[in-house]
Amino acid sequence: MEIILSSNSSKPIYTQITEQIKAQIMDGTLRAGDPIPSMRSLAKSLHVSVITVQRAYEELPVSYTHLTL
């Protein structure tokens, strides 16, 4: 899963993560049953805190819970 964060954006990091995951679901990059990275793994690859990724995952609507954590 490719997520690109911008430090110049006015949007919080967790919002950037959530929006990019939603976009990947909408364009078919992520499909039902596809695994998504663990919070710790994604936090490490993005160089952000686990709490930031946790907040991003919590912001995903319940309708996206068909993805595998």
N, C-alpha and C positions, 0 to 999 in steps of 0.2 A: 504494500500500500504506500503510495507516494503522497506525502503531505508536505507542502511548502509553506513555511511560516514567514511572515514579514514583520520585522521590528518597527517598520515605518507605518504600519497600519494603525488606524484608530480603534480597530476591533481588538478585544482581548484575545490572547493566545488560545484559550479554550474555545472561544467562538470560531476562530479560524479553523481549528481542528474539526469541530462539529460540522461546520458548513462544508468543508472539503469531503468529509465522510458522506454527508447527505448527497453531495454532488456526484460522488462515485457510485452511490446507490442508484440515483436517478439516471445516470448515463449507462448503467449496466456493468461498470467496472467491478462493482461488488454485487454479488447475487446471494439469494437465500442460501444459507448453509456455508457460505464462504467464511473462513476464519478471519478474524481481525486480530491484530497484535494485542498481547496482554498490556495492561496499563504500564507495567514496569518496562516492558520491551519498547513500547512506543515512546515513553518518556525518555528512555536512554537514547533512542535513535534521533529524537528531535531536540535533545539537550534541554528538556524542560522537567519540571517536577512531576512526580507521580500524581500529586494532588491536582495539577492542571489537567492531566489526561483523564483522571477520574471525573472531574467536573465536566469535561467535554463529553465523555461517555454517558454521564447522567443527563446531559442536555438532549441526547438523542431521543426522539419520540418513541413511545412504546411500540409503534408500528414497525420500527427498525430492529426489534429484538430478535428477529429471525436470523440475524447474523450470529455466528458462533464466537464467543469470547474465549 
